[in-house]
């Protein structure tokens, strides 16, 4: 779970900070930078698992050089800086099945990547700083969101042997920047990575529990999933030959995932049916068929009149809600789920059901048997924002408003006027814990009603155009 991010030098972000809760909603008109935040999380997730910086950058929209903040004509940021704070699972397992229990579950990861011109005169990328440290308990204010009665489950108490050195640290050795990674525990080996030719992150190179906190941070960032559900992919039966049984970002393999869940526990299928019926009362039963003749799995729904409908004929809205119901009961789904504009393809009357499902997909810290799941949504729907009023007293839900703001700043000792993304906390109730960031007087006046009015005005203007 990501709890805090700071970004500088990436796209429309300049000294940007934001905090997150289990269910975080970012509202804002189009072109306000909401998608850029998801792009930053996508890049971090890929950098944690990629063997090449440029490859990870090139998987983003546009050329890699365009990801650096542009301050004016031919004036780009020299470096992209990320700081991410996380709450990670206390149990970590490597690819060979070896397991370890973490001493600390609150971690802070820092990464800086600079652009250079290599010896061939071509723009290139290098890691310039990489750190991973534990967050000291006494300084960790975000953790106050977790109820005291379950706090030690999510952040175990450390009585003896407190760690004083980072898990990953950038230092200068013999005149060269070097990343040092000490093994957990007393003594042990230290691995060193010179940064003069670092074309991948140090984090991405660790795969074993010999360095459990490093592996936990990597696995957390790798688990970040970015949903862009495509109705055609959701409708497809799943071929038995593709070997995939987890739901893809576009919604492929929905039937195979449901079949796996059914095989693990047939009763779960009834739970999914009840969940879907709660939001779509016309449908009473969810079934997945093993079509042996065509070597595929196919989803079918039954309505109140016992009529059957295959996934091929279901509406986009029904399929989206079904996919979220399945994700909730899928043990393989953990970590962060980012969902861009979930209202697309959904009838306004069903947006309430959609927001309820997304809330149910995020962890409730009172329930320790729940997997550590988080949902971040961005939206420009005033209807969706209006539905969030129900959770104005829920500390697990935070609402933010994105907009572009003009800022005067000094870049290389030159004062410039730049347009940057600002995402401000929407105050639900002054008595609630408002996390750690300090907001301006203007931001502190933001309410759900004001944001809803902003979005309705933007929607009206878009329709006129």
N, C-alpha and C positions, 0 to 999 in steps of 0.2 A: 504494500500500500504506500503510495506516495503521499506525503503530508505537507511538503513545502518544496517550492522550486524558485530558483533565481536564475535569470537569463540575461545575458548581455552580448550584443553583437550578432544575434541571430534574427534574421528577417526584420519584423517591426518591433523587436524588443530591445529596450535600452534601460539597463538597471531595473529590470522588471522583477517583481516578487509576487508570489501568490501562495496561499495555503489551501489545503484540501481536507475534506471529511469523507466518511465512507460513501455518501451520496452527494456529489457536487454538481451543481447545475450552473452553466455559464450562459447567460442570455445576452443577446446583442444583435443589432442589425447586421445585414450582410456587409462584408469588407471592414469589420471592426477588429479583426485579428483572432477570432475564435479558432479558426482552422489552423492558424499559425502555431497556436499552443499545442494542438494535437500533432502538428508536424514536428515540433520540438521533442515531444514525448516519443514519437515514432523513431526519430533519429537516435535518441538515447537508447531506445530498446535495441535497435540494429547495431549500434556501436558496441553494446555489451556482448554481442554474439558474432560479430563480423571479424574476419581476418584481415580486413583492409578498410582504412578510413574512407578512401575515395569511393569505394564500392558502396559503402553505407550511405554516403552523401548523395551519390548518383541515383539512389533509389527514391529520392525525394523528387518533388515536382521541380522542373527546370534544371539548369546546370548547377553544379555544386558551388560555384563561385557566387551564384545569386542568393545563396542562403546567408551570406554575410550581410549585415545591416548596411544599407546604402545611405550615406549622409549627404550626398550630392553627386553631381556628375564626376565620374572617375574617382570617387572618394568612398571606399569601402572600409568597414571594420577590418582590422588586422587579425582579430582573434574572436572566437566564440567561446563564451564561458558559461558553464552550467554548474549549479549547485542543487543537489537533490537530497532531501531528507526522507527516510523511509521507515515504516514499521514492517519488519519481515517476519516470516514464519520462524518459530524457534526450532523447528525440526527441519533439517536439510538433508537431502539425499543426492548422491552423485549418479552418473550414468551407469555405474557398475553395481548399484544397489547398496553401497556403503552409506551409513547414516551417522549423523552427529546432532547433538543438541547445542544450540547457541547459548553463550553466556549473555550476550547483548542482542536485543532485537531492534534497537533504535540506532540507525546508521545514517551517516552523512557522506555522500559521494560528491567529489569535486572533479570536474574535467574541463580542461581548456585545450582548444585546438586552434592552431595558427595556420594561416596561409603563407606560403613561401613561393619563391621562384627557384626552381631547381637548376642544376648545372646545364640542363638542355634548354633553359629559358621557358619552361612550362610551369603553369600554376600547379602547386601541389599542396598537400596537407601534412602536418605533423602534430603529434600530441606534445603540448608544452607544459602541462601539469596534470597530475592525477593523484588524488588522495581519497582514502576511505578511513573514516574514524567512527568511534562510538559517540553517541550523544550522552553527555553526563546527565545522570538522573536529576540532579538538583537544578540543572539549567533547562530541562526539557518541559516547556510550558504546554506544548500541544497535547501531551499525554494526559492533561487534565480532562480531556474529553471522555476518557474511559472511566466508567464507574469504579470507585475504590474497591468494591467487592470482587471485581474480576481483573483488577489492574495487574496483579502479579502473574496471572495466566498469560496476558498479552505481552507484558514486559517483566520478565522474571527478576526477582530481587537478587542482587549481588551482595554477598556478605563478606567474602574474603577474596584475595587475589585480584583486586581491581586492575584492569589493564590501563596502562598509562601511555603506551605507544600506539601509533596508527596501524591499521591493517595494511594500508597502502600509503606510502609517503614519498613525495618528491623532494629530493635534496641535491645539493651541489657536491659532487665528489670528484676530486682531481680536476677541477675546472669544468666538469661536465654535469648537466642536469641528469639525475639518475632516479628512477623509481625503485624504492626498496620495499619488499614484501616479506616481513618476518612471519615465520610459521607460528600458529596459535600455540599457546602454552609456554611453559618455561623452556628456555634454550631453543633448540631446533635450528633449522637452516634459515638463512635469509637469501631470498632471490633478488637479483639486481637486473634492472632493465635500463640501459642508456637511452636517453630521449633524442639524441642527435639524429637518429634515423627511424624514429618510432612511427610506423605506418599503420598501427592498430592500437587499441587500448590495452593496457595491462590487464584490466578486468576480464576481457574477452579470452585471455589465454589460460584461465584457471578452470579446471573441470573436476577436481577431486576434493574430498572433504579434509585433505591435509591442511587446507586453508578455508575452514568452514564459513567464516564471516564474509570472506571475499566471494565464495561460491554462492552464499545466500543473497548477496546484493546482485550478483549476476543473474541468478535465477529469478529474482523479483522483477528485474527490468526486462528480462526475456519474456516474462509472462504477460506483459502488457498487450492486450488485444484491442484492435481497432475495427469496430463493426461498421461495415458499409453494405447492409443487406440488400441483395439484388433479388427481386421477385422471381426472375427466371431460374436463378440458382436454388432458391428456396423450394421451387416447385419440382425440381428434378428428383427422380428416383436416384438412389445411390448404387452404382455398379459394385458388385462384390470384388471386382478385379482391381479396384484402385487402392485397396489397402488402407483407406482412411476412415476413421470412425469418430473424428472430432469435428465440430462445426467450424467451417472456415470463416474468415472475416466477411465473405460475401454471402454466406448461408449455405454453401455446398455441404454435402454429407449429413444433412439434417436427419434423413431417414436412417443412415448407418449409426449415427450417434444414439438415436432413439432405440434402435434394435439392440445395441450394446447395453443400454440402460435396462431394457426389458430382460435381457439375459442375466444381468447381475441380480435383479430383483423385480419380478413381475408386478409386485404390488406398487412399485414406483410409477408404473404406467397408469394405474388408477389415480394416484396422486396428481399426476400431470393432467389427467382428464378432468378431475375436480377443479384444478386450478384454472384450466382453460374455460370450463363452464362458468366459473365465477365471473369471468370477464366477458365471455361470449356465451350467454345463456342458451342460444340456439343449438350449440354443440354439446353433446353429452358424453361422448366417448372418443378417445384417441387410440388408434391402433397402428401398428407397423407390420407390414406383410412381408414374409420371405417369399419373393417371387422366384422360385427355383427354375422355372422354365426360361426366364429372361435373365437369370443370375443377377438379381438386384433386390434392393429393399425399397418399399413404397409406403408412404404414410397415408392413412385414410381416417377421415372423421365421420362420426355418425351424428345426425341431428335428432331432435326430439321425436320425429316421426320415423326414426330408425333408417332413414335414407343414408347411403354412403356417398362420400365425396372424396376423391383422391386429391392429393396435394396439387396435382396438375390443374385443377379447376378452381382452387381457392383464391380469394382476393389477396392483394398485397397486404392489406391491414391484418387480415386473419393470420397469414403466414408469419408476419412480424411478431405478433403476440404469441403465436405457437412457439416460435424459435426462442423467445425469452422464457416461456414456461419450461421448455426442455433444458435450457441452460441452467435454470435455477436448481434442477434436480440432477444435474450432471456433475458427478464427483471429480471429473477431469477438469472442470472449469474452476480455476482459482485465479487470484490476482486481480489486476486492473482491467476493466472493460470500458473503453472509450466509445461513445456512440454519438455520431454527428447527425443532428437534426432528426431525432427519432420520430418526429411528427409527420415526416414525409410518407405519403401513401396511407395515412391514418385518418379516418373520419373524425371531425372535431369531437363528436360524442364519445369516441373511444380513446381520446388522449388521456383522460383520467385513468383508464385501465392501463395504458402504457406506462404512465408515471408510477402507478402502484407496483407494477411488475419490476420496473427498474429499481425502485426502493427495496423491494424484496430481494433483489439480487445482490444488495450490498450488506456487509456484515452488521450485525447488531452486537455491540460489545458486551451486552448483558448475557449473551448466549455463547458460552465457551465451546460448545460442540460445533458451532458454525465454522465453515472455512473462511479464511481471511480474504474477503472479496470487496472490491471497490468499484463504483460506477461513476464515471465523469461524462456528463452530457453537455453538448452545446446546442443552443436552440435560438431561433428568432420568432418563436410562436408565442404571442400574448396569451393564447388559450392554455398552453402548457405552463407558463409562468403563473397564471391565475390559479392553477391547480396546486401549486406549491404552498399556498397559504395554510393548508392542512397541517404542515410540518413546521409551523413557525415556532413551536416549543420543543423541537427535536434537535439536539446538538449534533446528531449524526448527519444532518442535512444542512448544507450551506448553499447559498445562492449568490451568484456574482454577476456583475454587469460589465460587459466589454464595450469599449469605445476607443476611437482614435483621438489622441490629444496632441496638440502642438506644444513642444517643449524647447526651451532655450538651454543649450548645453555647450560645454567646451570639449571639442574633439581635436586632439593634437594642438592644444593651446589656441584654437580658433573657435570663437563663439558662433554656433550655428543654430538655426531654427529647424527642428526636425519633427516629423509626425510619427508618434509611437503608439503602441497598444497599451492601454491602461485597463486592467480588470479589477474592479472595486467590489468589496463585499457589500451585499445588500443587507441592511440591518433589519432583522425580523422583530427583535424585541430587545430593548436596551438592557434588560436584566440578564440576558443570556451571555454566556462566555463567548467573546468575539475573537478567539484565537490570539495571535501575538502581534500581527502587523498593526502599525499605527496609521490611521486613516485621516485624511484632511477633513475639515469641517464640511466641505462640499460632499465628500464621499459619505460622511456619517449621516447625511440627510437622505441618502438613497433608501427607498422603501420598495416593497413589492408592487404597490399601487403605482408609484412613479415609473418603475421599469416597465410595467404592463402598458402604461400610457405611451411611453417612448416607442415601444415595439408596435403598438397599434398605429401610431403616427407614421412610423417607417414603412409599415405594411401598406398603409393607405397611399403614401407617396410612390411606392414601387408600383402599385396597381395603376396609378395615373400615368406613369411613364410607360 
